[in-house]
Amino acid sequence: MRPITYKGQYARIEFDPEDLLLTGRLAGIEDIVSFHADTPAGIVQAFKDAVDSYHSACQRAGKEPERPFSGRLSVRVDPELHALVVRAAELAGMSFNQWGEEVFRRAATEIHEAAVSV
């Protein structure tokens, strides 16, 4: 399923076949905020309610809703893929970090642009 967004928060909705429910969890935050419903309209409303509740709780606690990220990312990959990535960066005339940032930026932008605003 495509991610959804509301008030700057993102979530991915999944179907739980065991409980016959749509479930979701806010993405990109340290706190665990999950929600569920049994209909598409219900999951959208549950998502909005979860975001509103999360923002209210953060405001009451005197903290920002989204956790800042350090800018450092550690990823473990297969050694053959590692070699391919380093070569690709070199062939593109970029450092490994520059190339990785560009690839991550393109992929993340594609996902964010595909998100459905509710």
N, C-alpha and C positions, 0 to 999 in steps of 0.2 A: 504494500500500500504506500501511497505517497505521504510524505510528512505534512502536517498541518501547522499553521502558525496563528498566534493571537497575542496581541500586546507584546511583541518581541520574543515570545516564548515559542519553542518548537516541540513537537511530539510526533512520534510515529505510532500509528494505530495498528494493532494486530488482532487477529481472531483467535480466541481460545476455544478449540472444538470440544474440549472436555466439559467446560462449563457453559458452552454456547453463549459466550460473551465477547464483546469487543473490549479490548483493554489498551491502555496507553500509559506512557510515562513521560514526564517532561525531560527534554534532552538538554545537555550542556550546563547542568547545575549540579552542585554537590549534594544538595538535599534530595531525598527521594520523595517525589510527588507523583502518585499514580492515580488512575481513574478508570472507571469501567461503565459500560451500559449494554443494553441488549438490542439497541437499534442504531442505525447510522445517525439519525437526528439526536438521539440520546447521547451518543458518544461525543458529538460536537458540543452539546450543552455541558456535558460532564467535563470536557477539556476546558471550556471557558470558565466554568465554576472552579476548577482546580487552579487555573492561572490566577483568577481573582482572589481566591483564598490564599494562595502562595504569596502574592504581592502584598496582601493585607497583613499576613503573618510577618513578612520581612519588614514592613513598615513599622509594625508594633515592636519588633525586635531591634529596630534602628539599623538595619543592614540592607544592602543592595540586593535586589532579586537575583542577579546573575553573578556567579563567582568569576572573578578575573582569572585569566589564564596566564601562565608564565612566558609563553612563547617557545618553550622547550618541549620537544616531542621525541620520545624514544619508541622506536618501532623495531620489533624482531621479525626478520624475514628469512626465507631460505637463502643460503649462501650463493646459489646460482642467480637468484633474483637480485641480490645485493650487487653482484658483479655487473649484471646487466644495467642496473640503475646508475652505478658509478660511471660506466662506459657511456651511457646515454647522456649524462650530465656533461661529461668531457666533450663528447661529440657536438653537443649543443653550445659549447663554449661557456659553460656556466660551472660554478662551484656546485658541489653536491647539495649544499643548503639552498642555494638559489634555485636549482632545478626542482628540488623537492617542494619548496615553497610554491613555485609556479604550478606544479602538478596538483598539489593539494588545493590551491586556490581555485583552479579550474574545476576540479571535481566537486568541491564544496559549493561553489557558486552555482553549478548545475543543479545540485540537490536543493539549495535554497530557492532558486528560481522556480523549481518544480513544486515547491510547497504550496498548498492551498490555504489562502488566508480566509479565516472564518470569523 
